[in-house]
Structures are given as C-alpha cells and as structure tokens.
Amino acid sequence: MGQNKTPFHGSDLEKVEAVYGIKKESIISYAANVNPLGISSKLKETLAGHLDAITRYPDPDYADLRRVIGTYCGACPDNIICGSGATELISLVLTVRRPRKAVIIGPTYSEYEREIALGGGTSNYYPLREEEAFRLNTEEFCASLNDSLDLLVICNPNNPTGTAIDRRDMRRILDACMKNGIFVMVDETYVEFARDVNAVTAVSLTESYNNLVVLRGTSKFFASPGLRLGYAVTGNHDMLKAINHRKNLWTISSLAEIAGCIMFADDDYIRATRELISRERDRVIDVLSRIDTIKVYPTEANFVLYRILREDVDAQQLFEYCIRRHMMVRNCASFPFLDDRYVRFCFMEPEQNDALLDTMKEILL
C-alpha cells in the first residue's frame, strides 16, 4: 500500500484506488461533501420516462428551468443564467469581468484563483484567522478594501471552514465594495445546508445591488455532480447580456434541464436533506467537542473542519488510518493558510458517521 504526500481532493477516488489498491466502489467518501441521501427518489422514478428528450435540442433560453429555479431560490427568472455546473459560471463571470486585481477570502476553493490567473489577473487572499474560529471580522475587512481592487470572491458558507457571513454583514460588504468600484462574486454551493438559509443567502440582495452575482450548483445539495447543472443570479443586466452573448448554446443537456425542473420542485427531498444534515451536524459536533486532542470549528455547511492538537499525529496520518478502513476524509494541507494539522469531513447517514467517529477516535485518542 503506497503513500501519497499530496492531499487528495474529494473527487480523487480513481487516484486513491491507484495509490492504495482499494476499489473506489468500496470507499465511503467523507471528502466530497455530497448529500448522503443520493439523488431525489422522484428524479429516479421520473427521469427515465423523459429519455426521448435527447432526440431534440433543449430550449436555448431554458425558460421552464429558470422559472422553477426562480421559485426555488426566490429570484426573478429573468435574472437567472443556467450553466454547466457552477464551475462554468465562475469561468464566464470572470471572463466577462476580466479582473485585474482580486481579493479572495480564504482559505477557500482554489478554482477562483486559477480562473482569475487564466484571465491575466492577480489575486490576494484576505485571511480568516484561526483564533477567531475562521469567522470574518466584517468591520476590519471592509476597512481593508480600496479602489485598486476590482473583484471580491466569497464562498458562503465557506469551504473548508464552514463559516458563513449573514445577510446583514453581506450588505455592509457590498456597500463598501460599491464605494470602491469592486464587483462581488458569491459562491453559495453550500448555502442550502445552512441552519437558516434565508439568513445567509445573498440572492435577494441581487435586486438591490448591481455589483453582485450569486452562484449555485446541484453537485452537493442535490447529490448530482455528474449532471453538471448550475445557475447564477444577478440584477446586473449588462452582465446578464454579456454572459448570454458569450456562453455557448445548449451547454445544459435536455435531460439535465428536465432533471433540474424535477429536483428543484421536490419539496420532500429538500426537507429530508435539511433535517438529516441539521440533526447529524449537531450530533457529530457534540461528539467531536468531547475529544480533547482536537479543536473543532463551528460550521453552517454539511461538513466540519477540525485541527489536530496531538504532536505525534498529523492529517496525513489520519487520512492513511481512515483510508485503510475504506473511509476517505480530507487532509486540508493544500488550502491556503492551513497545514497538515487540519482535517475536514462531511456528514453522512448516522451509522456511517458513527463508523468514522469510532475510527478517528482510535488514532486521535
């Protein structure tokens, strides 16, 4: 069984299989942050009945899909753009904005920095402080902004810290950015897992601020990363026009369009997901807080970050210990400002959470 010094991402099951000789089908991934309920049962039952949709092109305006998304997230359908996952929309927004100098609140997802660099821009990180449990000090942050910046990137709730900026503080940030001519891109990939979605989401703020775009996807909450369906919400009509002019037609397949219309309207699935994650988040964090060899950070997402306090155990050792038992967690050493003392894992079904907790206790205690 080999060892790998570069931390694996949550989607790296093929690489884990190659390095450790463990069949990927036998690995429970607590690193991918995907809804443990799997895809909606309603989607399973009904999508097969729409297979004939692949014989025709989808509506290039995706009018029905945008209408369903608008009802789901509380946005005007005219302010919604659909794309092939949030990743395509990140690329489109940055291509249209072409930021010269951006600030990213981190540690966070690395794709923002990469896309900004591909467009010829530079990025600086504004670090969330460990001593403040990775919560943003809004007043200090707003005071740090200036007109040399033209883009701010926020993941909210943030990956990997799980911390969230509430709507009141987001307004303060948007006001400060407006004064300095800074456009704001908010990635809400994990917002639907938050305890109070309405207190965190910035979707309603797109009606008041034209320096804002909010991105969401279906990979995590709706457990469908292979569907490649995402959407953006903005009240900036110039941006809407520019993105629609630039984006390719039919980047969303006919089946993905139909699947979205089914998923976003599946209230039973949405409610069951929120109840499971809320219950397991509280329970798992309570168990972790009793382990005196780690420090656990508050989270609004479907995952939790903790720091190992034992000097003789690091995140890679814990990863190795767990993967031998076919459980994959995330060594967070590759994130900016974190090191090999930090571990992140997502909440699964109760019995799976218990199995992982028991395994981690074996090495942490």
C-alpha angles and dihedrals in degrees: 000000000000130000128229122204096193110080114246121236119233092258095050097100092128090054092047089051091052095047100041103028091235118137108246091224089064095052120097104211113214087166102068096067092220123153106268092216090072121216122341114281088222089057091050092050098046110029094075088060090062099053091116087070089083089070091070138045117261121245103278089216093048087214097166093045093049090049092053091046090049091054090046099051101025099249135130108259089226089063094054127095120190122212146169095278127316088283093068091047092051088054093047094048092049092045091054095043095040094196116207095195124016135180120214123195105228167260086032148123111326097217093081093062092044094052092047090051092049088058092052096258132125129229134210123192124228102209124227106219122238092213088061091050088253092291115145117248095220097192094052092043094052090049089055094058120101140169094264087079123077103177137040121192120200128177105204116215086023127235120247100008099050092218120139138205112223122226094257092057091042088059090053090051093048091049091051090047092049090055091052098042094248122152116216127217114191119192109205098179091136102031095104089065093057119115090241110020094186092056092055110032119096095199094107090051090065087077092061104032123056092187091071138087123177120204128200137168141190099232098094112026095034094038093231111119090148092058091068096209124148140149141205129210123204138151091209102107093188088058092046090052093046094049094046089049093051103038120090120250118256099012085150115065123231091251093050089051092052092043091054092052089053098043099047090052096047099106095172092056092045092050093045091051094051092047093050095047094044092050096044094043092057093043097046094045089051089055093046092049089062092059105091095195093070138051114223123205126214115258140195093184134078091265138056133219124211137174122227112232098186110100094211096055128061134180094264092053090050090048090051092048092051098042091055084062090048094254118124121205128171122261100208098202091112093062118095113262093012128097140190093295094073127088130181129191135168129234117258135172114319096257091049091049090050091050092052093045091052091049094049091047089057091064101027094052 
